Amino acid sequence: MATRQERLTEFSESIPPEGKPVQLLCEDHCGTYIIPFACERREGAWYRVGATNPIDTNVIGWRRSRPKAR
Protein backbone atom coordinates (compact mmCIF):
# COMPACT_ATOMS: atom_id res chain seq x y z
CA MET A 1 0.00 0.00 0.00
CA ALA A 2 1.34 3.43 -0.95
CA THR A 3 2.11 5.84 1.84
CA ARG A 4 0.65 9.33 2.00
CA GLN A 5 3.94 10.87 0.90
CA GLU A 6 4.33 8.44 -2.02
CA ARG A 7 0.87 9.37 -3.28
CA LEU A 8 1.52 13.09 -2.84
CA THR A 9 4.57 12.90 -5.12
CA GLU A 10 2.19 12.16 -8.02
CA PHE A 11 0.05 15.24 -7.30
CA SER A 12 0.53 18.99 -7.14
CA GLU A 13 -0.23 20.99 -4.03
CA SER A 14 -0.16 24.32 -5.90
CA ILE A 15 -3.24 26.25 -6.95
CA PRO A 16 -4.73 24.56 -10.06
CA PRO A 17 -5.88 26.36 -13.21
CA GLU A 18 -9.50 27.56 -12.89
CA GLY A 19 -12.11 25.53 -14.73
CA LYS A 20 -9.75 22.77 -15.97
CA PRO A 21 -10.66 19.11 -15.27
CA VAL A 22 -8.30 17.44 -12.80
CA GLN A 23 -8.06 14.36 -10.58
CA LEU A 24 -8.17 15.00 -6.84
CA LEU A 25 -6.24 13.29 -4.08
CA CYS A 26 -8.23 13.56 -0.86
CA GLU A 27 -7.72 12.46 2.73
CA ASP A 28 -9.94 11.37 5.58
CA HIS A 29 -9.50 9.49 8.86
CA CYS A 30 -8.84 6.23 6.93
CA GLY A 31 -6.15 7.58 4.61
CA THR A 32 -5.85 8.98 1.10
CA TYR A 33 -8.09 8.28 -1.88
CA ILE A 34 -8.66 9.55 -5.42
CA ILE A 35 -12.07 10.99 -6.29
CA PRO A 36 -13.50 8.72 -9.05
CA PHE A 37 -14.70 11.59 -11.25
CA ALA A 38 -13.14 14.68 -12.84
CA CYS A 39 -13.28 17.85 -10.76
CA GLU A 40 -12.51 21.51 -11.33
CA ARG A 41 -11.65 24.49 -9.16
CA ARG A 42 -14.08 27.41 -9.45
CA GLU A 43 -14.80 30.39 -7.23
CA GLY A 44 -12.43 29.09 -4.56
CA ALA A 45 -14.10 25.67 -4.21
CA TRP A 46 -13.90 22.20 -5.79
CA TYR A 47 -16.74 20.97 -8.02
CA ARG A 48 -17.47 17.82 -9.97
CA VAL A 49 -17.17 18.89 -13.62
CA GLY A 50 -20.56 20.26 -14.65
CA ALA A 51 -21.99 20.32 -11.10
CA THR A 52 -23.43 23.38 -9.38
CA ASN A 53 -22.72 22.38 -5.77
CA PRO A 54 -19.18 22.15 -4.40
CA ILE A 55 -17.90 18.82 -3.11
CA ASP A 56 -17.25 18.47 0.61
CA THR A 57 -13.91 16.73 1.05
CA ASN A 58 -10.37 17.40 2.26
CA VAL A 59 -8.37 17.88 -0.96
CA ILE A 60 -4.60 17.49 -0.47
CA GLY A 61 -3.46 17.43 -4.10
CA TRP A 62 -4.46 17.46 -7.75
CA ARG A 63 -3.14 16.38 -11.14
CA ARG A 64 -4.31 16.78 -14.70
CA SER A 65 -7.01 14.26 -15.58
CA ARG A 66 -5.73 11.17 -17.30
CA PRO A 67 -7.57 9.78 -20.33
CA LYS A 68 -9.75 6.77 -19.64
CA ALA A 69 -8.26 3.40 -20.62
CA ARG A 70 -10.17 1.53 -23.30
C-alpha positions, -999 to +999 in steps of 0.1 A: +000+000+000+013+034-009+021+058+018+006+093+020+039+109+009+043+084-020+009+094-033+015+131-028+046+129-051+022+122-080+001+152-073+005+190-071-002+210-040-002+243-059-032+263-069-047+246-101-059+264-132-095+276-129-121+255-147-098+228-160-107+191-153-083+174-128-081+144-106-082+150-068-062+133-041-082+136-009-077+125+027-099+114+056-095+095+089-088+062+069-061+076+046-059+090+011-081+083-019-087+096-054-121+110-063-135+087-090-147+116-113-131+147-128-133+178-108-125+215-113-117+245-092-141+274-094-148+304-072-124+291-046-141+257-042-139+222-058-167+210-080-175+178-100-172+189-136-206+203-147-220+203-111-234+234-094-227+224-058-192+222-044-179+188-031-173+185+006-139+167+010-104+174+023-084+179-010-046+175-005-035+174-041-045+175-078-031+164-111-043+168-147-070+143-156-057+112-173-076+098-203-097+068-196-083+034-206-102+015-233 
